[in-house]
Amino acid sequence: MPNPSEHQFSDGVIVFEGIEYWVEDLLIYSEQEQILTRWREFLQGWQEWEKEHIERKVVLIGTDITKGIVPIGSDERTRRDVTGRVFQMTAKASSQMDLIWYGISQKIK
């Protein structure tokens, strides 16, 4: 996962899309708690980057895979659970959160 302290990022908007795919990739070689720790550190790093200049903004986009029928397979259930926790952590850390469903935006926070 990109870290603002390891790269030069200009001021402006940074968009990260596909959170659920990051979780899926991390589950290949990491335990659940390691992923949640890394995600927490990811969020903190980008929050600090955002606060350094008023014109900086981070946008995180993910597809909610936590709705619907619970998968039978253990790996898919784990992916769904960890993704849900990552989304919860993201929502808690965010100043604004919108749910977009079929192109209709609903402000959550």
HUDA-V188527 format. One record per residue. N is the residue number from 1. RES is the residue in three letters. PHI is phi in radians with two decimals (* if undefined). PSI is psi in degrees with one decimal (* if undefined). Layout:
BEGIN
n: {N | N}
res: {RES | RES}
phi: {PHI | PHI}
psi: {PSI | PSI}
END
This chain:
BEGIN
n: {1 | 2 | 3 | 4 | 5 | 6 | 7 | 8 | 9 | 10 | 11 | 12 | 13 | 14 | 15 | 16 | 17 | 18 | 19 | 20 | 21 | 22 | 23 | 24 | 25 | 26 | 27 | 28 | 29 | 30 | 31 | 32 | 33 | 34 | 35 | 36 | 37 | 38 | 39 | 40 | 41 | 42 | 43 | 44 | 45 | 46 | 47 | 48 | 49 | 50 | 51 | 52 | 53 | 54 | 55 | 56 | 57 | 58 | 59 | 60 | 61 | 62 | 63 | 64 | 65 | 66 | 67 | 68 | 69 | 70 | 71 | 72 | 73 | 74 | 75 | 76 | 77 | 78 | 79 | 80 | 81 | 82 | 83 | 84 | 85 | 86 | 87 | 88 | 89 | 90 | 91 | 92 | 93 | 94 | 95 | 96 | 97 | 98 | 99 | 100 | 101 | 102 | 103 | 104 | 105 | 106 | 107 | 108 | 109}
res: {MET | PRO | ASN | PRO | SER | GLU | HIS | GLN | PHE | SER | ASP | GLY | VAL | ILE | VAL | PHE | GLU | GLY | ILE | GLU | TYR | TRP | VAL | GLU | ASP | LEU | LEU | ILE | TYR | SER | GLU | GLN | GLU | GLN | ILE | LEU | THR | ARG | TRP | ARG | GLU | PHE | LEU | GLN | GLY | TRP | GLN | GLU | TRP | GLU | LYS | GLU | HIS | ILE | GLU | ARG | LYS | VAL | VAL | LEU | ILE | GLY | THR | ASP | ILE | THR | LYS | GLY | ILE | VAL | PRO | ILE | GLY | SER | ASP | GLU | ARG | THR | ARG | ARG | ASP | VAL | THR | GLY | ARG | VAL | PHE | GLN | MET | THR | ALA | LYS | ALA | SER | SER | GLN | MET | ASP | LEU | ILE | TRP | TYR | GLY | ILE | SER | GLN | LYS | ILE | LYS}
phi: {* | -1.13 | -2.17 | -1.12 | -1.36 | -1.69 | -2.36 | -1.60 | -2.03 | -1.34 | -1.26 | 2.30 | -1.81 | -1.97 | -2.02 | -2.00 | -2.16 | 1.61 | -0.92 | -1.11 | -1.34 | -1.06 | -1.05 | -1.02 | -1.15 | -1.14 | -1.16 | -1.14 | -2.26 | -2.33 | -1.44 | -0.94 | -1.13 | -1.11 | -1.13 | -1.12 | -1.13 | -1.08 | -1.16 | -1.02 | -1.13 | -1.01 | -1.08 | -1.08 | -1.06 | -1.31 | -1.11 | -1.11 | -1.02 | -1.10 | -1.30 | -1.19 | -2.48 | -1.10 | -1.46 | -1.53 | -2.62 | -1.96 | -2.06 | -1.96 | -2.18 | -2.48 | -1.77 | -1.26 | -1.75 | -1.64 | -1.68 | 1.59 | -1.26 | -1.24 | -1.10 | -1.30 | -1.22 | -1.06 | -1.10 | -1.18 | -1.11 | -1.07 | -1.02 | -1.12 | -1.13 | -1.16 | -1.07 | -1.07 | -1.16 | -1.10 | -1.10 | -1.10 | -1.09 | -1.13 | -1.08 | -1.10 | -1.41 | -1.48 | -1.52 | -2.50 | -2.54 | -2.18 | -1.85 | -2.03 | -2.27 | 0.93 | 1.39 | -1.81 | -1.60 | -2.21 | -1.28 | -1.67 | -2.56}
psi: {137.3 | 142.4 | 127.7 | -24.7 | -15.5 | -10.1 | 160.8 | 114.1 | 132.7 | 171.1 | 154.1 | -151.7 | 130.7 | 127.7 | 127.6 | 124.0 | 144.8 | 37.5 | -40.9 | -29.1 | -33.7 | -45.7 | -45.6 | -44.6 | -42.4 | -31.1 | -17.0 | -38.1 | 10.4 | 152.1 | 162.3 | -49.1 | -35.0 | -40.7 | -45.2 | -37.8 | -46.4 | -39.7 | -41.8 | -45.1 | -39.9 | -50.1 | -44.7 | -43.7 | -43.4 | -30.2 | -42.4 | -44.3 | -44.5 | -38.5 | -16.9 | -31.0 | 137.1 | -27.5 | 0.4 | 140.4 | 137.9 | 130.2 | 125.5 | 130.5 | 129.1 | 157.0 | 125.3 | 108.4 | 10.5 | 1.8 | 162.9 | -160.2 | 134.6 | 129.4 | 150.7 | -41.2 | 138.8 | -43.2 | -42.4 | -37.6 | -43.3 | -45.5 | -44.1 | -44.9 | -46.6 | -40.4 | -42.3 | -40.7 | -39.3 | -43.0 | -39.9 | -43.8 | -40.5 | -44.2 | -42.7 | -39.4 | -14.8 | 148.3 | -21.9 | 143.2 | 130.3 | 142.2 | 125.8 | 120.3 | 117.9 | 39.6 | 1.8 | 123.4 | 135.7 | 119.2 | 122.6 | -40.8 | *}
END
